[in-house]
């Protein structure tokens, strides 16, 4: 059996990325109801709101869902305890050392996948005792490793060194992309940009349309020699940041004005290279259905290929 499906309990091994402010019950429940795995974010730092969103999920879906815990950004263990008390069954951890809360989560019967951008990070997570990995290639949007390693290379290098199940993230929007990472060793996919541009996504139409309009060269990696390193859509703001060569977290202060008011110059619009593969805003159910159909057709075609 596919280990990611076994761990998540979802119909399909398609996970929605835990995007700050965006990955809340409206979007996450739509993903879960369509057979994927909706994830509630906590990286926004709006702890009370995030707790309410987790509670809302049980009203909006009877399907499995998970929660992301960005370890470096948690002020204390209150969100960890809340997940345990709320009966959450699946957690992804990121931005930090999973050793910090792994025992508490595992003792509560929670399955834990840790997000990693490198082979080194994968081996550390494996030694910490996680159940699986979310493997993030440089193609993906949001916060990145300054060392740019493509997803297929990263998956294969990790596969050579550990047998943990992998969820592949970065540049995947369709069934062909899903089939390619499965061929490399993944057992699931995580999508952010594709779900940001879905009908159920809570972001402003300006953001969705900018994703649709952008090509495969429509994003840029910023701040490579400092922190945070991010991949975002090209805009006047991101061009200025790129020219300066640096930025700090204050550049992200007005991100909600971009997400929900549609001011595309208010902050860097976190997006992956997959913008060039997305040409239409679609309902989540349609996105997932099309991916699974194309994945199955691609695998059948490849299975009949011989040399």
Legacy VTK file of the C-alpha trace (Angstrom):
# vtk DataFile Version 3.0
C-alpha trace
ASCII
DATASET POLYDATA
POINTS 307 float
0.000 0.000 0.000
1.115 3.565 -0.615
2.687 4.641 2.685
1.601 8.278 2.447
-2.042 7.236 2.091
-1.570 4.832 4.996
-0.189 7.658 7.125
-2.669 10.371 6.133
-5.833 8.321 5.712
-6.750 10.398 2.672
-8.065 8.908 -0.584
-5.197 10.345 -2.628
-1.582 11.157 -1.694
-2.057 14.827 -2.554
-1.255 17.248 0.270
-2.026 20.968 0.347
0.904 23.128 1.430
0.623 24.987 4.777
0.744 28.538 3.443
0.528 31.235 6.107
-2.926 32.873 6.365
-4.066 31.009 3.230
-4.087 27.395 4.449
-7.130 27.659 6.635
-10.442 25.830 6.842
-11.991 27.220 3.644
-9.240 25.831 1.446
-8.132 22.890 3.595
-11.631 21.430 3.937
-12.116 21.660 0.160
-8.907 19.682 -0.375
-9.886 17.050 2.202
-13.408 16.723 0.797
-11.940 16.206 -2.689
-9.838 13.275 -1.472
-6.593 15.111 -0.736
-5.068 16.097 2.594
-5.926 19.596 3.767
-3.410 21.198 6.121
-4.046 24.065 8.545
-1.173 26.535 8.888
0.165 28.011 12.116
3.082 29.972 10.624
1.027 33.174 10.618
1.475 33.294 14.393
-2.234 33.990 14.860
-2.518 31.199 17.398
-6.118 31.730 18.489
-7.331 32.068 14.905
-5.450 28.940 13.884
-6.925 26.986 16.786
-10.405 28.102 15.689
-9.622 27.022 12.124
-8.649 23.563 13.368
-11.940 23.336 15.253
-13.835 24.504 12.148
-12.417 21.662 10.088
-14.492 19.080 11.925
-17.618 21.023 10.927
-16.603 21.392 7.271
-15.303 17.889 6.559
-15.457 14.369 7.936
-12.299 13.499 6.012
-8.720 13.471 7.398
-6.750 16.700 7.697
-3.490 17.802 9.268
-1.707 20.729 10.905
1.688 22.271 10.183
3.980 23.276 13.039
6.826 25.648 12.015
9.130 24.872 14.917
11.265 28.019 14.931
8.196 30.237 14.996
6.355 28.556 17.869
6.655 30.758 20.959
5.857 27.839 23.256
4.336 24.366 23.195
0.702 25.518 23.389
-0.046 24.716 19.746
1.575 21.299 20.093
-0.573 20.573 23.161
-3.660 21.857 21.331
-3.054 19.461 18.432
-2.708 16.586 20.882
-5.850 17.552 22.804
-7.825 18.168 19.587
-7.107 14.655 18.351
-5.120 15.737 15.294
-3.698 12.612 13.638
-1.248 14.036 11.103
1.291 16.829 11.534
3.970 18.263 9.295
6.820 20.042 11.006
9.138 22.542 9.358
11.642 25.346 9.980
13.591 23.767 12.803
14.706 20.593 14.533
11.894 17.983 14.742
13.572 16.455 17.797
12.085 19.250 19.903
8.505 17.934 19.907
8.745 14.530 18.240
8.291 12.523 21.460
5.207 14.461 22.568
3.609 14.098 19.140
4.491 10.430 18.700
3.387 9.536 22.224
-0.012 10.999 21.301
-0.213 8.714 18.279
0.332 11.524 15.781
2.084 10.793 12.481
4.861 13.316 11.829
6.402 14.299 8.487
9.214 16.853 8.495
9.844 19.280 5.621
13.422 19.212 4.331
15.239 21.112 1.548
18.408 19.001 1.607
19.858 15.527 2.038
21.492 16.643 5.280
18.139 17.801 6.659
16.514 14.535 5.609
19.083 12.438 7.456
18.738 14.555 10.604
14.954 14.190 10.480
15.264 10.441 9.965
17.530 10.182 13.004
15.001 12.215 15.002
12.404 9.510 14.369
9.937 11.155 11.984
7.518 8.966 10.014
8.168 10.594 6.662
9.524 13.599 4.788
8.157 16.487 2.783
10.985 17.004 0.293
11.098 20.597 -0.947
12.885 21.302 -4.220
14.099 24.756 -5.181
11.212 25.023 -7.669
8.710 25.660 -4.889
7.484 29.003 -3.612
7.926 30.570 -0.196
10.870 30.130 2.152
13.754 28.297 0.523
17.231 26.920 1.118
19.962 29.195 -0.292
21.440 26.078 -1.915
19.347 25.441 -5.007
18.754 21.742 -5.609
16.064 20.584 -8.025
13.315 18.312 -6.738
14.118 15.217 -8.828
17.791 15.270 -7.831
16.878 15.818 -4.188
14.358 12.966 -4.084
16.812 10.522 -5.626
19.644 11.501 -3.298
17.429 11.059 -0.243
16.064 7.768 -1.583
19.631 6.438 -1.791
20.170 7.151 1.903
16.887 6.461 3.680
13.716 4.463 3.098
11.336 6.961 4.688
8.229 7.753 2.602
8.536 11.059 0.767
6.014 13.712 -0.206
7.484 15.726 -3.095
6.999 19.501 -3.140
8.017 22.116 -5.669
6.771 22.762 -9.204
4.072 20.070 -9.328
0.623 20.975 -10.666
-0.517 18.007 -12.748
-0.528 14.241 -13.150
2.586 14.166 -15.316
4.508 15.997 -12.605
3.146 13.629 -9.999
4.181 10.605 -12.074
7.692 11.980 -12.539
8.347 12.350 -8.805
6.814 8.935 -8.103
9.246 7.456 -10.636
12.067 9.120 -8.697
10.927 7.619 -5.386
8.194 9.825 -3.898
4.881 8.441 -2.660
2.932 11.689 -2.470
2.923 15.291 -3.658
2.408 18.618 -1.930
1.074 21.608 -3.862
0.958 25.244 -2.820
0.772 27.545 -5.842
-1.757 25.322 -7.631
-4.118 25.470 -4.641
-3.509 29.203 -4.075
-4.930 29.734 -7.572
-7.969 27.508 -6.990
-11.571 28.740 -6.783
-11.726 28.009 -3.046
-8.515 29.821 -2.199
-9.255 32.837 0.026
-6.731 35.139 -1.672
-7.657 38.168 -3.783
-8.342 37.668 -7.503
-5.334 39.868 -8.326
-3.002 37.282 -6.803
-4.685 34.381 -8.591
-4.615 36.216 -11.909
-0.946 37.128 -11.498
-0.151 33.426 -11.043
-2.127 32.591 -14.206
-0.372 35.325 -16.191
3.176 34.449 -15.071
5.421 32.125 -17.075
7.968 29.600 -15.848
10.396 32.506 -15.510
7.852 34.549 -13.579
9.428 34.020 -10.164
12.732 35.012 -8.572
14.715 33.763 -5.576
15.512 36.653 -3.256
18.012 37.209 -0.462
20.343 34.324 -1.338
23.130 35.595 0.932
20.936 36.364 3.940
17.692 35.288 5.593
14.923 34.724 4.779
15.554 33.238 1.330
12.273 33.210 -0.597
10.891 32.499 -4.061
8.269 35.022 -5.126
6.540 36.399 -8.212
8.360 39.070 -10.161
7.049 42.549 -9.411
8.433 46.049 -9.058
8.999 45.336 -5.374
10.809 42.039 -5.878
12.920 43.545 -8.678
14.028 46.288 -6.267
14.842 43.718 -3.580
16.745 41.610 -6.101
18.758 44.625 -7.255
19.645 45.540 -3.663
20.604 41.946 -2.983
19.026 41.734 0.450
15.815 42.029 2.485
14.658 41.312 6.005
11.374 40.108 7.456
9.936 43.640 7.440
9.411 43.142 3.696
6.716 40.596 4.627
4.867 42.843 7.097
2.124 43.804 4.638
1.614 40.346 3.180
-2.068 40.322 4.179
-2.618 43.454 2.063
-1.346 41.458 -0.901
-3.227 38.269 -0.102
-6.602 39.740 0.740
-6.677 43.327 -0.602
-4.941 42.530 -3.876
-2.074 45.018 -3.562
0.564 43.108 -5.519
3.320 45.536 -4.499
2.591 45.359 -0.750
4.959 42.407 -0.192
6.653 39.638 -2.148
3.995 37.259 -3.489
5.289 33.821 -2.510
4.900 31.471 -5.483
6.673 28.590 -7.176
7.953 28.063 -10.713
4.760 26.135 -11.401
3.094 29.473 -12.211
4.163 28.791 -15.788
2.139 25.570 -15.834
-1.085 27.039 -14.426
-3.414 28.692 -16.925
-6.829 28.568 -15.308
-8.524 29.048 -11.940
-10.364 25.819 -11.156
-12.252 24.259 -8.245
-10.135 22.073 -5.958
-12.167 18.975 -6.763
-11.534 19.436 -10.480
-7.815 20.036 -9.933
-7.384 16.844 -7.913
-9.558 14.751 -10.245
-7.604 15.884 -13.310
-4.275 15.175 -11.594
-5.273 11.631 -10.630
-6.649 10.867 -14.111
-3.504 12.166 -15.813
-1.277 10.366 -13.308
-2.977 7.037 -14.013
-2.802 7.546 -17.788
0.872 8.542 -17.592
1.786 5.524 -15.469
-0.070 3.184 -17.851
1.723 4.693 -20.835
5.106 4.419 -19.125
4.335 0.863 -18.048
3.907 -0.119 -21.698
7.178 1.497 -22.717
10.058 -0.881 -23.402
13.473 -0.444 -25.030
LINES 1 308
307 0 1 2 3 4 5 6 7 8 9 10 11 12 13 14 15 16 17 18 19 20 21 22 23 24 25 26 27 28 29 30 31 32 33 34 35 36 37 38 39 40 41 42 43 44 45 46 47 48 49 50 51 52 53 54 55 56 57 58 59 60 61 62 63 64 65 66 67 68 69 70 71 72 73 74 75 76 77 78 79 80 81 82 83 84 85 86 87 88 89 90 91 92 93 94 95 96 97 98 99 100 101 102 103 104 105 106 107 108 109 110 111 112 113 114 115 116 117 118 119 120 121 122 123 124 125 126 127 128 129 130 131 132 133 134 135 136 137 138 139 140 141 142 143 144 145 146 147 148 149 150 151 152 153 154 155 156 157 158 159 160 161 162 163 164 165 166 167 168 169 170 171 172 173 174 175 176 177 178 179 180 181 182 183 184 185 186 187 188 189 190 191 192 193 194 195 196 197 198 199 200 201 202 203 204 205 206 207 208 209 210 211 212 213 214 215 216 217 218 219 220 221 222 223 224 225 226 227 228 229 230 231 232 233 234 235 236 237 238 239 240 241 242 243 244 245 246 247 248 249 250 251 252 253 254 255 256 257 258 259 260 261 262 263 264 265 266 267 268 269 270 271 272 273 274 275 276 277 278 279 280 281 282 283 284 285 286 287 288 289 290 291 292 293 294 295 296 297 298 299 300 301 302 303 304 305 306
